[in-house]
Every structure is written in structure tokens, then in C-alpha cells.
């Protein structure tokens, strides 16, 4: 089976991977709000590149609250129009990226930037949205848990209590698939901006349940893409928008 994460709108590259005819696991963040390298994305489509440049500068400097206030200021007085344009762009983005999975046997979880309700509506019939469940693929029990760590108060985020509850529900598995990494420094710290985004609940699950493998994404520029944590080989399978490459399960 093949795995990707952090597709962020790279529909053409995803279509090439999906056309291989192998089972594909997509570990969240299918659409692209902001590409921090190019300032492209849905926010730029709605608010313009100059606005995005300001947001990127603020967030890279760790000023997330100021970035949120900048967005509120931009939309002030035109909230309904901005929201309508934003929602239209989100629908179009999901339509494009989900169409790339047509004909592929795939399982998809949501990431922090995703809107699960919109994502599910656009997936082809043979592609399965999954969250807090276990699927047998070949001889492997594969557990899937979606969602990202709280930061912006958006639909794709979940707190540690919800993460722990979903992990407890799947029980023992051979392979764990999440969007976010465990709270293990080399895997959870983005070297661009230095943000820590790992989950303590996932780390605790690895310690207690000891799956053979843990695959995830979310961190675009990690200190390490592969790391053994106790009994588990942990692998970051993103940043697909930049690499266009899938990871094959060993």
C-alpha cells in the first residue's frame, strides 16, 4: 500500500499516484489554504497575494493572534461576501483534488485544514472517509485517526481528549495512521518557524499499544522524517504538495 499526506491541492500529482492501481492511504490536508513557499492558495484567491504575504510573515514569526486579527480586519463589514467566496473556493478545491482519486481504492482521513463534511461529500464512491476505525488491508490491522492539533479553531482540529478517545477506540493495530505526529521532538517540530505540533495522546498510545508502524504528516519541514520511538517505526509521509511522492509501506 502507498501513503501520502499534506496533498494541499496537488491534484495532478495525486492522480498519478492513484492511477498505479494500489491501495492508497491519504493522511489529511487535501486542500491548500496557504502555500508558505509561494503564497498561493485559497486565501490568496479570496484576499490577494499581498494579504497572504502579511499573514505568512506574522505566522512565521509566531504571531498567530495577530494573524487572526488581520483576517478579521480584512473581512470586517463584508463578512457574508468574504465567507461566500471562501466557501465557493473550498468546494471547488475539494472537487478537483477528490476527482484525482477516481478509480482508486483509497482510505482518507482529515487533517487540520480540512472540512470533514465537505471532504466526504466530494469523495468518489470507491474512496472511503474513515476516522477512529480499523480496516484490515492484506494481513494488517490498520487504524485511522484524523484531525489536527488545536490552533485556529477550525473544523479539522481536535483536542487531546478527543484524540485519546479515538485512539482508545481503535485498540491494538499493526499500523497506526494519523495526520499529526506524536509529541516526539524530532518528528513534531517544524524547522521553519520552530512550531511544535505533536500529540501527547498519540505518543502515549505508541508506548502502551506498541504498533509496528506509525504513519503521519502535518509537519512540512521536520527535523526527521523517520524515527523509532520505542517499538514503533514512525514515518512522516508528507509534504506531498512539494514532493509529489508516495511512501510505500515496508
Secondary structure, 3 states (H helix, E strand, C coil): CEEECCCCCCHHHHHHHHCCCCCEEEECCCCCCCCCCCCCCHHHHHHCHHHHHHHHHHHHCCCHHHHHHHHHHHHCCCHHHHHHHHHHHHHHHHHHHHHCCCCCCEEEECCCCCCHHHHHHHCCCCEEECCCEEEEECCEEEEEECCEECCCCCCCEECHHHHHHHHHHHCCCCEEEECCCECCHHHHEECCCCCECCEHHHHHHHHHHCCCEEEECCCCCECCCEEEECCEEEEECCCHHHHCCCEECC
